[in-house]
């Protein structure tokens, strides 16, 4: 049997309320030459039954179950199993536009120098209503420059060359919650990355999907990924290569100020809290505010405390 053009890596855990819509959007793709590698990471809800039902209806859907090992392990397992020339990423609560695969595959076919292509996307809430539209930089030169400051390629929108991801070593386990950003930075050193200026995905954000406990970890991993990339650009060894996991202590050893880390973490939490309140998800917002307070040091002066509590008040707007 011929290998498919595209392998879709779909990590899943307890995605029952939204999984059917996500799988339906894959089955509706105008380009049908793909396989779906669904990695069920120890789901405890109706997810296994939903996957089994869809697999029975569509032989392109392959099911793989594992004990809870986390997203990075699921992604790397999917990468190892992939038979397609291209990898498409998809989260189990998102919705792909009908022409997503066709547009991205055509772009990669006509741009052999590009290893990864993402797209613009709509941010939607739990009910599928559009919250805002995201238009990332698209030109490869602009993407490379922007990546040095922040992640500008949304992971679930990505289609990439399978060989490029494998040659880069896949996702590194140390960079929990920013494994994609670390991978894009490494790939940008040997290839071009781009985004398409069209909305090809509805990216769902809702209370159940906001991993508030991982906000701090994401900030730490982002700082470590950027610093490691900067050192590689200077021809230095990557200090994170042997790390088991990015921690606050290991990031500080890179010369990054811990006070700056704490400020970035609490500001990110407050921004997410405000977004949660706008979606009327008060419990998630309150939890984020509580967590943010934990990153306000006792040594903070009155200016810093005033700024923090002003931001807390703004989350209620």
RODO-2510 file (C-alpha; in nm, 4 decimals, decimal comma):
residues 317
     n   res          X          Y          Z
     1     x     0,0000     0,0000     0,0000
     2     x     0,1413     0,3405    -0,0991
     3     x     0,2432     0,5773     0,1773
     4     x     0,0180     0,8807     0,2247
     5     x     0,1376     1,2286     0,1393
     6     x     0,0551     1,3618     0,4880
     7     x     0,0661     1,2127     0,8372
     8     x    -0,1514     1,3991     1,0867
     9     x    -0,0202     1,3757     1,4441
    10     x    -0,3158     1,4096     1,6818
    11     x    -0,2314     1,3807     2,0531
    12     x    -0,5467     1,3264     2,2585
    13     x    -0,6304     1,3233     2,6279
    14     x    -0,9833     1,3572     2,7668
    15     x    -1,1012     1,5531     2,4618
    16     x    -1,4518     1,4089     2,4462
    17     x    -1,6574     1,7304     2,4135
    18     x    -1,4659     1,8570     2,1089
    19     x    -1,3004     1,5517     1,9521
    20     x    -1,5845     1,4671     1,7142
    21     x    -1,5751     1,8131     1,5543
    22     x    -1,1955     1,7967     1,5187
    23     x    -1,2061     1,4551     1,3511
    24     x    -1,4941     1,5665     1,1310
    25     x    -1,2904     1,8606     1,0046
    26     x    -1,0112     1,6211     0,9081
    27     x    -1,2473     1,3893     0,7196
    28     x    -1,3810     1,6935     0,5308
    29     x    -1,0400     1,7938     0,3891
    30     x    -1,0359     1,8617     0,0155
    31     x    -0,7003     1,6821    -0,0070
    32     x    -0,7710     1,3270     0,1049
    33     x    -0,4225     1,1708     0,0806
    34     x    -0,3402     1,1510     0,4516
    35     x    -0,3328     0,9270     0,7565
    36     x    -0,4263     1,0317     1,1095
    37     x    -0,2064     0,9063     1,3932
    38     x    -0,4137     0,9520     1,7075
    39     x    -0,2081     0,9090     2,0239
    40     x    -0,4444     0,8627     2,3196
    41     x    -0,2378     0,9665     2,6213
    42     x    -0,4308     0,7811     2,8893
    43     x    -0,7765     0,9344     2,8437
    44     x    -1,0310     0,8620     3,1179
    45     x    -1,3428     1,0018     2,9452
    46     x    -1,5320     0,8951     2,6342
    47     x    -1,2341     0,9717     2,4075
    48     x    -1,1434     0,6038     2,3335
    49     x    -1,4996     0,5277     2,2243
    50     x    -1,5147     0,8354     2,0003
    51     x    -1,1832     0,7446     1,8385
    52     x    -1,2925     0,3848     1,7840
    53     x    -1,6181     0,4946     1,6228
    54     x    -1,4415     0,7285     1,3817
    55     x    -1,1710     0,4696     1,3033
    56     x    -1,4397     0,2213     1,2059
    57     x    -1,5859     0,4760     0,9657
    58     x    -1,2507     0,5918     0,8227
    59     x    -0,9546     0,3501     0,7828
    60     x    -0,7152     0,6457     0,7551
    61     x    -0,7456     0,6924     1,1335
    62     x    -0,4959     0,4816     1,3282
    63     x    -0,5320     0,4512     1,7065
    64     x    -0,2426     0,4246     1,9493
    65     x    -0,2979     0,4255     2,3254
    66     x    -0,0397     0,4816     2,5982
    67     x    -0,0341     0,5483     2,9704
    68     x    -0,0143     0,9182     3,0513
    69     x     0,3331     1,0207     2,9348
    70     x     0,2616     1,3787     2,8320
    71     x     0,2386     1,5754     2,5102
    72     x     0,6052     1,5588     2,4105
    73     x     0,6173     1,1795     2,4332
    74     x     0,2966     1,1582     2,2287
    75     x     0,4343     1,3919     1,9617
    76     x     0,7599     1,2009     1,9283
    77     x     0,5752     0,8701     1,9108
    78     x     0,3577     1,0099     1,6321
    79     x     0,6672     1,1362     1,4491
    80     x     0,8261     0,7910     1,4698
    81     x     0,5103     0,6240     1,3344
    82     x     0,4519     0,8685     1,0488
    83     x     0,4627     0,7316     0,6944
    84     x     0,3844     1,0559     0,5117
    85     x     0,6304     1,2922     0,3472
    86     x     0,4690     1,5786     0,5366
    87     x     0,3597     1,6036     0,9001
    88     x     0,0465     1,7998     0,9866
    89     x    -0,0197     1,8926     1,3484
    90     x    -0,3657     1,9122     1,4949
    91     x    -0,5047     1,9380     1,8471
    92     x    -0,8094     1,7394     1,9483
    93     x    -1,0231     2,0452     2,0233
    94     x    -0,9433     2,2490     1,7109
    95     x    -1,1125     2,2640     1,3713
    96     x    -0,9215     2,2575     1,0438
    97     x    -1,0419     2,4577     0,7455
    98     x    -1,1518     2,2405     0,4535
    99     x    -0,8600     2,3490     0,2302
   100     x    -0,5930     2,3520     0,4973
   101     x    -0,4005     2,0439     0,3836
   102     x    -0,4319     2,1293     0,0143
   103     x    -0,2970     2,4820     0,0602
   104     x    -0,0094     2,3893     0,2893
   105     x     0,1001     2,0850     0,0880
   106     x     0,0982     2,2922    -0,2312
   107     x     0,3110     2,5576    -0,0603
   108     x     0,5697     2,3043     0,0577
   109     x     0,5791     2,1431    -0,2866
   110     x     0,6561     2,4783    -0,4506
   111     x     0,8967     2,6022    -0,1799
   112     x     1,1552     2,3275    -0,1222
   113     x     1,3640     2,5597     0,0956
   114     x     1,0823     2,5820     0,3560
   115     x     1,0697     2,3079     0,6208
   116     x     0,7676     2,4293     0,8206
   117     x     0,4600     2,6285     0,7230
   118     x     0,1914     2,7473     0,9629
   119     x    -0,0990     2,9794     0,8967
   120     x    -0,3188     3,2539     1,0299
   121     x    -0,5939     3,1277     1,2595
   122     x    -0,9117     3,2185     1,4443
   123     x    -0,9082     3,1907     1,8221
   124     x    -1,2430     3,0424     1,9296
   125     x    -1,4067     2,9747     2,2644
   126     x    -1,5668     2,6569     2,3958
   127     x    -1,8850     2,7294     2,1987
   128     x    -1,6993     2,7847     1,8722
   129     x    -1,7438     3,1625     1,8712
   130     x    -1,4530     3,3631     1,7281
   131     x    -1,2708     3,5608     1,9984
   132     x    -1,0065     3,7173     1,7769
   133     x    -0,8110     3,6638     1,4559
   134     x    -0,4362     3,6045     1,4573
   135     x    -0,2304     3,7171     1,1594
   136     x     0,1325     3,6113     1,2171
   137     x     0,4336     3,7206     1,0097
   138     x     0,4471     3,5184     0,6888
   139     x     0,7700     3,5943     0,5014
   140     x     1,0478     3,3477     0,6008
   141     x     1,2952     3,6269     0,6774
   142     x     1,0439     3,7999     0,9040
   143     x     0,9502     3,4722     1,0708
   144     x     1,3150     3,3950     1,1463
   145     x     1,3677     3,7411     1,2942
   146     x     1,0496     3,7274     1,5022
   147     x     1,1348     3,3845     1,6408
   148     x     1,4333     3,5388     1,8165
   149     x     1,1873     3,7335     2,0354
   150     x     0,8756     3,5116     2,0484
   151     x     0,7024     3,2120     1,8993
   152     x     0,5117     3,3260     1,5885
   153     x     0,4151     2,9838     1,4500
   154     x     0,1066     2,8302     1,6132
   155     x     0,1781     2,4626     1,6640
   156     x    -0,1656     2,3216     1,5633
   157     x    -0,1527     2,5123     1,2312
   158     x     0,1747     2,3548     1,1197
   159     x     0,2597     2,1328     0,8256
   160     x     0,6258     2,0299     0,8068
   161     x     0,8611     1,8026     0,6190
   162     x     0,8867     1,4729     0,8065
   163     x     1,2554     1,4350     0,7256
   164     x     1,3333     1,7826     0,8596
   165     x     1,1638     1,7128     1,1939
   166     x     1,3426     1,3809     1,2312
   167     x     1,6796     1,5241     1,1304
   168     x     1,6365     1,7929     1,3977
   169     x     1,5836     1,5235     1,6611
   170     x     1,2138     1,5856     1,7120
   171     x     1,0758     1,7501     2,0242
   172     x     1,3106     1,7847     2,3226
   173     x     1,1649     1,6571     2,6493
   174     x     1,3258     1,9330     2,8572
   175     x     1,1165     2,2101     2,7001
   176     x     0,7781     2,1311     2,8508
   177     x     0,5042     2,3706     2,7305
   178     x     0,7370     2,5272     2,4699
   179     x     0,8571     2,2166     2,2878
   180     x     0,7381     2,3581     1,9558
   181     x     0,9186     2,6916     2,0017
   182     x     1,2467     2,5143     2,0772
   183     x     1,2029     2,3005     1,7647
   184     x     1,1237     2,5993     1,5401
   185     x     1,4358     2,7806     1,6655
   186     x     1,6543     2,4795     1,5900
   187     x     1,4988     2,4289     1,2473
   188     x     1,5375     2,7989     1,1628
   189     x     1,9155     2,7513     1,1777
   190     x     1,9141     2,5067     0,8864
   191     x     1,5961     2,5852     0,6897
   192     x     1,3286     2,8451     0,6294
   193     x     0,9951     2,8612     0,8113
   194     x     0,6838     3,0472     0,6983
   195     x     0,3167     3,1141     0,7614
   196     x     0,0344     3,1402     0,5105
   197     x    -0,1726     3,4621     0,5386
   198     x    -0,5039     3,2734     0,5304
   199     x    -0,7197     3,1405     0,8149
   200     x    -0,6757     2,7637     0,8015
   201     x    -0,7561     2,6679     1,1604
   202     x    -0,9956     2,7511     1,4399
   203     x    -0,7812     2,7311     1,7525
   204     x    -0,9973     2,6622     2,0572
   205     x    -0,9287     2,8252     2,3948
   206     x    -1,1573     2,7346     2,6835
   207     x    -1,1439     2,6770     3,0584
   208     x    -1,0722     2,3045     3,0294
   209     x    -0,7930     2,3683     2,7824
   210     x    -0,6089     2,6445     2,9683
   211     x    -0,3241     2,4656     3,1474
   212     x    -0,2838     2,7296     3,4156
   213     x    -0,0324     2,5160     3,6028
   214     x     0,1935     2,5178     3,2959
   215     x     0,2040     2,8937     3,2448
   216     x     0,5184     2,9361     3,4552
   217     x     0,6796     2,6354     3,2903
   218     x     0,6056     2,7782     2,9459
   219     x     0,7751     3,1089     3,0293
   220     x     1,0815     2,9302     3,1653
   221     x     1,1049     2,7025     2,8617
   222     x     1,0698     2,9985     2,6243
   223     x     1,3536     3,1872     2,7944
   224     x     1,5749     2,8785     2,7849
   225     x     1,4970     2,8116     2,4176
   226     x     1,5806     3,1696     2,3168
   227     x     1,9054     3,1771     2,5139
   228     x     2,0129     2,8378     2,3781
   229     x     1,9414     2,9574     2,0236
   230     x     2,1378     3,2807     2,0794
   231     x     2,4385     3,0839     2,1981
   232     x     2,4216     2,8482     1,9025
   233     x     2,4163     3,1503     1,6694
   234     x     2,7370     3,2692     1,8358
   235     x     2,8965     2,9320     1,7712
   236     x     2,8790     2,8241     2,1360
   237     x     2,7659     2,4899     2,2732
   238     x     2,3982     2,4533     2,3595
   239     x     2,3924     2,4534     2,7421
   240     x     2,0462     2,2933     2,7478
   241     x     2,1427     1,9872     2,5426
   242     x     2,1790     1,7611     2,8474
   243     x     1,9019     1,9107     3,0603
   244     x     1,6332     1,6741     3,1807
   245     x     1,3822     1,9565     3,2267
   246     x     1,3902     2,3347     3,2183
   247     x     1,3509     2,4767     3,5703
   248     x     1,3771     2,8235     3,7212
   249     x     1,7145     2,7287     3,8676
   250     x     1,8583     2,6084     3,5367
   251     x     1,7313     2,9170     3,3534
   252     x     1,8975     3,1440     3,6091
   253     x     2,2296     2,9640     3,5428
   254     x     2,2067     3,1008     3,1880
   255     x     2,2436     3,4519     3,3297
   256     x     1,8732     3,5409     3,3121
   257     x     1,7471     3,7505     3,6029
   258     x     1,5028     3,5620     3,8268
   259     x     1,3114     3,8817     3,9032
   260     x     1,2485     3,9283     3,5295
   261     x     1,1257     3,5683     3,5039
   262     x     0,8787     3,6209     3,7878
   263     x     0,7453     3,9418     3,6308
   264     x     0,6944     3,7774     3,2932
   265     x     0,5193     3,4811     3,4540
   266     x     0,2726     3,6868     3,6561
   267     x     0,2005     3,9230     3,3648
   268     x     0,1273     3,6256     3,1367
   269     x    -0,1044     3,4803     3,4001
   270     x    -0,2913     3,8092     3,4362
   271     x    -0,3311     3,8402     3,0594
   272     x    -0,4761     3,4889     3,0446
   273     x    -0,7005     3,5728     3,3430
   274     x    -0,8412     3,8720     3,1581
   275     x    -0,9072     3,6589     2,8501
   276     x    -1,0810     3,3987     3,0685
   277     x    -1,3055     3,6659     3,2235
   278     x    -1,3960     3,7925     2,8774
   279     x    -1,5113     3,4373     2,8023
   280     x    -1,7021     3,4444     3,1366
   281     x    -1,4839     3,1650     3,2750
   282     x    -1,4588     3,3167     3,6219
   283     x    -1,3187     3,0131     3,8009
   284     x    -1,0236     2,9856     3,5613
   285     x    -0,9643     3,3619     3,5862
   286     x    -0,9630     3,3546     3,9670
   287     x    -0,7197     3,0636     3,9716
   288     x    -0,4824     3,2447     3,7384
   289     x    -0,4926     3,5590     3,9545
   290     x    -0,4162     3,3525     4,2643
   291     x    -0,1217     3,1876     4,0917
   292     x     0,0054     3,5236     3,9686
   293     x     0,0124     3,6590     4,3263
   294     x     0,2536     3,3810     4,4148
   295     x     0,5081     3,5320     4,1750
   296     x     0,4994     3,8778     4,3375
   297     x     0,8109     3,8763     4,5597
   298     x     0,7910     3,9974     4,9178
   299     x     1,0738     4,2371     4,8338
   300     x     0,8686     4,4151     4,5632
   301     x     0,8591     4,7930     4,6120
   302     x     0,5411     5,0007     4,6069
   303     x     0,5690     5,0765     4,2336
   304     x     0,5815     4,7093     4,1440
   305     x     0,2974     4,6224     4,3814
   306     x     0,0838     4,9087     4,2528
   307     x     0,1435     4,7994     3,8925
   308     x     0,0540     4,4415     3,9772
   309     x    -0,2730     4,5237     4,1524
   310     x    -0,3668     4,7669     3,8756
   311     x    -0,3337     4,4790     3,6305
   312     x    -0,5440     4,2610     3,8599
   313     x    -0,8175     4,5253     3,8545
   314     x    -0,7989     4,5401     3,4749
   315     x    -0,8745     4,1693     3,4515
   316     x    -1,2221     4,2525     3,5822
   317     x    -1,2994     4,4904     3,2952
***
